[in-house]
Structures are given as structure tokens and as C-alpha cells.
Amino acid sequence: MKFFHNICISSFASFGLIIVLLFNPGPHGTAHAEERKLVVVAEAWPPFEFEENGKAAGIGVDIMSQLFKKMGVDFEIRILPWARAWKMIEAGKVDAAASVSRKKERMQYLSYPKEDVWVSEYLFFVRRDKKKTSSMSYAQAGKENLKIGIIKDNSYHESFWEAFPKRDGELNERLEEAADAETNLRKLAKGRIDLYIVDKIIGRYLISMLNLEDEITWYDNILFSKGYTIAFVKKSGYPRLKQIEERFEKELKRLKKSGQYNEIQKKWIKGNPRH
């Protein structure tokens, strides 16, 4: 009986050890068990996040890769239209979203670090043959009845929506939606819209990539600036996500101070497209 008793105790202890190994976090805040990858969704915003040869690439992807590797977090990025990505965020089917601006109604679903991954400067892009002055304001665009391209479900800025408010719940007649930045720039080149409002770096990168530099340029004045970060999904079931968020922010600050952040940007932003 004593032998049987010892075997039972030994078996119970082994079982307890297995439970500890399965559920206790290991070094770097990751579990020893078969923990799934942390899933990040991102809208296509070249050169920050986009798909290249079937894989996610860009400034934001390089930053996340470097920081998550240092943190010991295995992750994957899915490039999706924002409307689809947002539904997954609301349902808690993903763990984080890249290049997301802070918006009050999103805070029910997303937790935002204070540190920005990047800060945008939004300008109006225009066909070269239509640009007559160095600047273009909301008021001037409205006065001239210009058609402005935007991306469906993007938030933009309060000043923009004040200048072009909805009419009876419908999109302002001066605005025309498209699925993404590339579509808007192609529409602009063909004269189907008069202006496209987009971040300067993204717009310049895309007109170079699409070989539209002879057709498209931009106005010099900044309409508004916005900070973008990686936000973490509150309904996510990923373990210790709050700790990962806090560590990510600290490592991002270190990356900026070290100068490596600027090196990553330089890799993707080469030269200056013709203005």
C-alpha cells in the first residue's frame, strides 16, 4: 500500500508540474505551451504597412518585427481593408491593429499606448495640370466645388468633417469614397476626382510606386496632423496583452532614441519625388 501511495503522490506531482508548465508564463512574457501567434491587422498604407510578394512589408512592419522579436512575442500581420479589419476588432478575433489613429468611439474596443509609431501630415494631392497655386484650403476647395477623394471608414480629422459635414446622414456631396489610397490616386490621375487628401509620405511614396509623378503633385500647406500607433484589442483573449502593450511602448521609445527608428524610415523613403 505504501508503494501504491508513493506512486499516487509522484503521479499527482508530475501532473501538477505539467499544469504549471502549460499555463505559467516563461521568460519574455511568453508561455511554454503552444501559444498562438499574436495577430495584428493593418490597412494597406504604403510605405508603413502593405503587402509585397504575398508578405506584409513596410516601415511599421519592420518596427513591429524588431520590437516583438526583442520581447519574445511571435506575431503575424494581416493586411485587410479597414472595414473588414474593424469588424474583427469589434468581435475580438484579432489582438492588435497597426497604424490606428485615436478616436473616442474606438476606445471601447482598443487600448492605445501614448507613444506614436508615426505622425502624419495630411495634404491635398492634385493633378499637375490643375495646380495653379502653392496651397489649397478646405474653404477654397468648397468654393470651387472640387470633388475630394477619401477612403471609406477612415476617420480623418474634426476640422475636415466640419468643413464637409454630412447632409441628412449622407456623405457630403463634395466627397467621394474609395476602398484605398491607390484607387484614389488612380482616380485623381484620370480626372475622376479633383483632390485627394492623404498623408504626405504615403501619397509621395504611392505616386512614385505607381509611376504617376508626371500626372500628380501636391499642395504645400498641411491641413492637419495625426498620430498613429499600434492599438491593442480589449476583447482579445491573448494572454498578458496589457503587459505586452506597456513593454511595446517602452521599447518603441528606446528604438527612437537609439536612432534605429530613423534608419528604418530611410530604408523605405528614398529620395524626394518630383514636386
Contacts in CASP RR format, 6 or more apart in sequence:
PFRMAT RR
TARGET T0000
AUTHOR 0000-0000-0000
METHOD contacts of the structure
MODEL  1
MKFFHNICISSFASFGLIIVLLFNPGPHGTAHAEERKLVVVAEAWPPFEF
EENGKAAGIGVDIMSQLFKKMGVDFEIRILPWARAWKMIEAGKVDAAASV
SRKKERMQYLSYPKEDVWVSEYLFFVRRDKKKTSSMSYAQAGKENLKIGI
IKDNSYHESFWEAFPKRDGELNERLEEAADAETNLRKLAKGRIDLYIVDK
IIGRYLISMLNLEDEITWYDNILFSKGYTIAFVKKSGYPRLKQIEERFEK
ELKRLKKSGQYNEIQKKWIKGNPRH
21 32 0 8 1.000
21 33 0 8 1.000
22 31 0 8 1.000
22 32 0 8 1.000
22 33 0 8 1.000
23 31 0 8 1.000
23 33 0 8 1.000
24 31 0 8 1.000
24 32 0 8 1.000
25 31 0 8 1.000
25 239 0 8 1.000
25 240 0 8 1.000
26 32 0 8 1.000
28 71 0 8 1.000
28 72 0 8 1.000
28 73 0 8 1.000
29 71 0 8 1.000
29 72 0 8 1.000
29 73 0 8 1.000
29 240 0 8 1.000
29 243 0 8 1.000
29 244 0 8 1.000
30 72 0 8 1.000
30 73 0 8 1.000
30 74 0 8 1.000
31 239 0 8 1.000
35 74 0 8 1.000
35 239 0 8 1.000
36 238 0 8 1.000
37 74 0 8 1.000
37 75 0 8 1.000
37 76 0 8 1.000
38 68 0 8 1.000
38 73 0 8 1.000
38 74 0 8 1.000
38 75 0 8 1.000
38 76 0 8 1.000
38 95 0 8 1.000
38 96 0 8 1.000
38 238 0 8 1.000
38 244 0 8 1.000
39 75 0 8 1.000
39 76 0 8 1.000
39 78 0 8 1.000
39 94 0 8 1.000
39 95 0 8 1.000
39 96 0 8 1.000
40 64 0 8 1.000
40 75 0 8 1.000
40 76 0 8 1.000
40 77 0 8 1.000
40 78 0 8 1.000
40 94 0 8 1.000
40 95 0 8 1.000
40 96 0 8 1.000
40 97 0 8 1.000
40 98 0 8 1.000
40 230 0 8 1.000
41 77 0 8 1.000
41 78 0 8 1.000
41 80 0 8 1.000
41 85 0 8 1.000
41 88 0 8 1.000
41 89 0 8 1.000
41 94 0 8 1.000
41 96 0 8 1.000
41 97 0 8 1.000
41 98 0 8 1.000
42 49 0 8 1.000
42 56 0 8 1.000
42 77 0 8 1.000
42 78 0 8 1.000
42 79 0 8 1.000
42 80 0 8 1.000
42 85 0 8 1.000
42 97 0 8 1.000
42 98 0 8 1.000
42 99 0 8 1.000
43 49 0 8 1.000
43 79 0 8 1.000
43 80 0 8 1.000
43 81 0 8 1.000
43 82 0 8 1.000
43 85 0 8 1.000
43 99 0 8 1.000
43 180 0 8 1.000
44 50 0 8 1.000
44 51 0 8 1.000
44 79 0 8 1.000
44 180 0 8 1.000
44 181 0 8 1.000
44 182 0 8 1.000
45 99 0 8 1.000
45 181 0 8 1.000
45 199 0 8 1.000
45 202 0 8 1.000
46 58 0 8 1.000
46 181 0 8 1.000
46 202 0 8 1.000
46 205 0 8 1.000
46 206 0 8 1.000
46 209 0 8 1.000
47 58 0 8 1.000
47 59 0 8 1.000
47 201 0 8 1.000
47 202 0 8 1.000
47 205 0 8 1.000
47 268 0 8 1.000
47 269 0 8 1.000
48 58 0 8 1.000
48 59 0 8 1.000
48 60 0 8 1.000
48 98 0 8 1.000
48 99 0 8 1.000
48 118 0 8 1.000
48 201 0 8 1.000
48 202 0 8 1.000
48 228 0 8 1.000
49 56 0 8 1.000
49 57 0 8 1.000
49 58 0 8 1.000
49 59 0 8 1.000
49 60 0 8 1.000
49 61 0 8 1.000
49 77 0 8 1.000
49 79 0 8 1.000
49 98 0 8 1.000
49 99 0 8 1.000
50 56 0 8 1.000
50 57 0 8 1.000
50 58 0 8 1.000
50 79 0 8 1.000
51 57 0 8 1.000
51 79 0 8 1.000
52 58 0 8 1.000
56 77 0 8 1.000
56 78 0 8 1.000
56 79 0 8 1.000
58 268 0 8 1.000
59 118 0 8 1.000
59 264 0 8 1.000
59 265 0 8 1.000
59 267 0 8 1.000
59 268 0 8 1.000
59 269 0 8 1.000
60 98 0 8 1.000
60 99 0 8 1.000
60 117 0 8 1.000
60 118 0 8 1.000
60 264 0 8 1.000
61 77 0 8 1.000
61 98 0 8 1.000
62 264 0 8 1.000
62 267 0 8 1.000
62 268 0 8 1.000
63 117 0 8 1.000
63 252 0 8 1.000
63 255 0 8 1.000
63 261 0 8 1.000
63 264 0 8 1.000
64 75 0 8 1.000
64 77 0 8 1.000
64 98 0 8 1.000
64 230 0 8 1.000
66 255 0 8 1.000
66 260 0 8 1.000
66 264 0 8 1.000
67 248 0 8 1.000
67 251 0 8 1.000
67 252 0 8 1.000
67 255 0 8 1.000
68 74 0 8 1.000
68 75 0 8 1.000
68 248 0 8 1.000
70 251 0 8 1.000
71 244 0 8 1.000
71 247 0 8 1.000
71 248 0 8 1.000
71 251 0 8 1.000
73 244 0 8 1.000
77 98 0 8 1.000
78 85 0 8 1.000
78 94 0 8 1.000
80 88 0 8 1.000
81 179 0 8 1.000
81 180 0 8 1.000
82 151 0 8 1.000
82 152 0 8 1.000
82 153 0 8 1.000
82 154 0 8 1.000
83 152 0 8 1.000
83 153 0 8 1.000
85 94 0 8 1.000
85 97 0 8 1.000
86 153 0 8 1.000
88 94 0 8 1.000
89 97 0 8 1.000
89 109 0 8 1.000
89 110 0 8 1.000
89 233 0 8 1.000
90 109 0 8 1.000
90 235 0 8 1.000
91 235 0 8 1.000
92 109 0 8 1.000
92 233 0 8 1.000
92 235 0 8 1.000
92 236 0 8 1.000
92 237 0 8 1.000
94 233 0 8 1.000
94 236 0 8 1.000
95 232 0 8 1.000
95 233 0 8 1.000
95 236 0 8 1.000
95 237 0 8 1.000
95 238 0 8 1.000
95 241 0 8 1.000
96 230 0 8 1.000
96 231 0 8 1.000
96 232 0 8 1.000
96 233 0 8 1.000
96 236 0 8 1.000
97 110 0 8 1.000
97 230 0 8 1.000
97 231 0 8 1.000
97 233 0 8 1.000
98 117 0 8 1.000
98 230 0 8 1.000
99 117 0 8 1.000
99 118 0 8 1.000
99 228 0 8 1.000
99 229 0 8 1.000
99 230 0 8 1.000
100 106 0 8 1.000
100 110 0 8 1.000
100 112 0 8 1.000
100 228 0 8 1.000
100 229 0 8 1.000
100 230 0 8 1.000
100 231 0 8 1.000
101 155 0 8 1.000
101 226 0 8 1.000
101 227 0 8 1.000
101 228 0 8 1.000
102 112 0 8 1.000
102 227 0 8 1.000
102 229 0 8 1.000
103 155 0 8 1.000
106 231 0 8 1.000
108 234 0 8 1.000
109 233 0 8 1.000
109 234 0 8 1.000
109 235 0 8 1.000
110 231 0 8 1.000
110 232 0 8 1.000
110 233 0 8 1.000
110 234 0 8 1.000
111 231 0 8 1.000
111 232 0 8 1.000
111 233 0 8 1.000
111 234 0 8 1.000
111 242 0 8 1.000
111 245 0 8 1.000
112 229 0 8 1.000
112 231 0 8 1.000
113 229 0 8 1.000
113 230 0 8 1.000
113 231 0 8 1.000
113 232 0 8 1.000
113 245 0 8 1.000
113 246 0 8 1.000
113 248 0 8 1.000
113 249 0 8 1.000
113 252 0 8 1.000
114 249 0 8 1.000
115 229 0 8 1.000
115 249 0 8 1.000
115 252 0 8 1.000
115 253 0 8 1.000
116 227 0 8 1.000
116 228 0 8 1.000
116 229 0 8 1.000
117 228 0 8 1.000
117 229 0 8 1.000
117 230 0 8 1.000
117 252 0 8 1.000
118 227 0 8 1.000
118 228 0 8 1.000
119 225 0 8 1.000
119 226 0 8 1.000
119 227 0 8 1.000
119 228 0 8 1.000
120 199 0 8 1.000
120 200 0 8 1.000
120 201 0 8 1.000
120 202 0 8 1.000
120 225 0 8 1.000
120 226 0 8 1.000
120 227 0 8 1.000
120 228 0 8 1.000
121 199 0 8 1.000
121 200 0 8 1.000
121 201 0 8 1.000
121 222 0 8 1.000
121 225 0 8 1.000
122 156 0 8 1.000
122 157 0 8 1.000
122 197 0 8 1.000
122 198 0 8 1.000
122 199 0 8 1.000
122 200 0 8 1.000
122 222 0 8 1.000
122 223 0 8 1.000
122 224 0 8 1.000
122 225 0 8 1.000
122 226 0 8 1.000
123 197 0 8 1.000
123 198 0 8 1.000
123 199 0 8 1.000
123 200 0 8 1.000
123 218 0 8 1.000
123 219 0 8 1.000
123 220 0 8 1.000
123 221 0 8 1.000
123 222 0 8 1.000
123 223 0 8 1.000
124 136 0 8 1.000
124 141 0 8 1.000
124 148 0 8 1.000
124 195 0 8 1.000
124 196 0 8 1.000
124 197 0 8 1.000
124 218 0 8 1.000
124 219 0 8 1.000
124 223 0 8 1.000
125 185 0 8 1.000
125 188 0 8 1.000
125 195 0 8 1.000
125 196 0 8 1.000
125 197 0 8 1.000
125 198 0 8 1.000
125 203 0 8 1.000
125 207 0 8 1.000
125 216 0 8 1.000
125 217 0 8 1.000
125 218 0 8 1.000
125 219 0 8 1.000
126 136 0 8 1.000
126 188 0 8 1.000
126 194 0 8 1.000
126 195 0 8 1.000
126 196 0 8 1.000
126 216 0 8 1.000
126 217 0 8 1.000
126 218 0 8 1.000
126 219 0 8 1.000
127 188 0 8 1.000
127 189 0 8 1.000
127 191 0 8 1.000
127 194 0 8 1.000
127 215 0 8 1.000
127 216 0 8 1.000
127 217 0 8 1.000
128 214 0 8 1.000
128 215 0 8 1.000
128 216 0 8 1.000
128 217 0 8 1.000
130 194 0 8 1.000
131 217 0 8 1.000
131 219 0 8 1.000
133 219 0 8 1.000
134 219 0 8 1.000
134 220 0 8 1.000
134 221 0 8 1.000
135 219 0 8 1.000
135 220 0 8 1.000
135 221 0 8 1.000
136 195 0 8 1.000
136 219 0 8 1.000
136 221 0 8 1.000
137 221 0 8 1.000
137 223 0 8 1.000
138 159 0 8 1.000
138 160 0 8 1.000
138 163 0 8 1.000
138 164 0 8 1.000
138 223 0 8 1.000
139 163 0 8 1.000
141 148 0 8 1.000
141 174 0 8 1.000
141 194 0 8 1.000
141 195 0 8 1.000
142 163 0 8 1.000
142 164 0 8 1.000
142 174 0 8 1.000
144 194 0 8 1.000
145 174 0 8 1.000
146 174 0 8 1.000
146 194 0 8 1.000
146 195 0 8 1.000
147 174 0 8 1.000
147 175 0 8 1.000
147 176 0 8 1.000
147 192 0 8 1.000
147 193 0 8 1.000
147 194 0 8 1.000
147 195 0 8 1.000
148 164 0 8 1.000
148 174 0 8 1.000
148 175 0 8 1.000
148 176 0 8 1.000
148 193 0 8 1.000
148 194 0 8 1.000
148 195 0 8 1.000
148 196 0 8 1.000
148 197 0 8 1.000
149 175 0 8 1.000
149 176 0 8 1.000
149 177 0 8 1.000
149 178 0 8 1.000
149 184 0 8 1.000
149 187 0 8 1.000
149 188 0 8 1.000
149 193 0 8 1.000
149 195 0 8 1.000
149 196 0 8 1.000
149 197 0 8 1.000
150 156 0 8 1.000
150 175 0 8 1.000
150 176 0 8 1.000
150 177 0 8 1.000
150 178 0 8 1.000
150 184 0 8 1.000
150 197 0 8 1.000
151 177 0 8 1.000
151 178 0 8 1.000
151 179 0 8 1.000
151 180 0 8 1.000
151 181 0 8 1.000
151 184 0 8 1.000
152 177 0 8 1.000
152 178 0 8 1.000
152 179 0 8 1.000
156 197 0 8 1.000
156 224 0 8 1.000
157 223 0 8 1.000
157 224 0 8 1.000
157 226 0 8 1.000
159 223 0 8 1.000
159 224 0 8 1.000
160 197 0 8 1.000
160 223 0 8 1.000
160 224 0 8 1.000
164 172 0 8 1.000
164 174 0 8 1.000
164 175 0 8 1.000
165 172 0 8 1.000
166 172 0 8 1.000
167 173 0 8 1.000
171 177 0 8 1.000
176 187 0 8 1.000
176 193 0 8 1.000
178 184 0 8 1.000
178 187 0 8 1.000
181 196 0 8 1.000
181 198 0 8 1.000
181 202 0 8 1.000
181 203 0 8 1.000
181 206 0 8 1.000
182 206 0 8 1.000
182 210 0 8 1.000
184 193 0 8 1.000
184 196 0 8 1.000
184 198 0 8 1.000
185 196 0 8 1.000
185 198 0 8 1.000
185 203 0 8 1.000
185 206 0 8 1.000
185 207 0 8 1.000
185 210 0 8 1.000
185 212 0 8 1.000
185 216 0 8 1.000
186 210 0 8 1.000
186 212 0 8 1.000
187 193 0 8 1.000
187 196 0 8 1.000
188 194 0 8 1.000
188 195 0 8 1.000
188 196 0 8 1.000
188 216 0 8 1.000
189 212 0 8 1.000
189 215 0 8 1.000
189 216 0 8 1.000
197 223 0 8 1.000
200 218 0 8 1.000
200 222 0 8 1.000
201 269 0 8 1.000
203 218 0 8 1.000
204 218 0 8 1.000
204 272 0 8 1.000
204 273 0 8 1.000
205 268 0 8 1.000
205 269 0 8 1.000
206 212 0 8 1.000
207 213 0 8 1.000
207 215 0 8 1.000
207 216 0 8 1.000
207 273 0 8 1.000
208 273 0 8 1.000
213 273 0 8 1.000
213 274 0 8 1.000
217 274 0 8 1.000
217 275 0 8 1.000
218 275 0 8 1.000
230 248 0 8 1.000
232 241 0 8 1.000
232 242 0 8 1.000
232 244 0 8 1.000
232 245 0 8 1.000
233 241 0 8 1.000
238 244 0 8 1.000
255 261 0 8 1.000
END
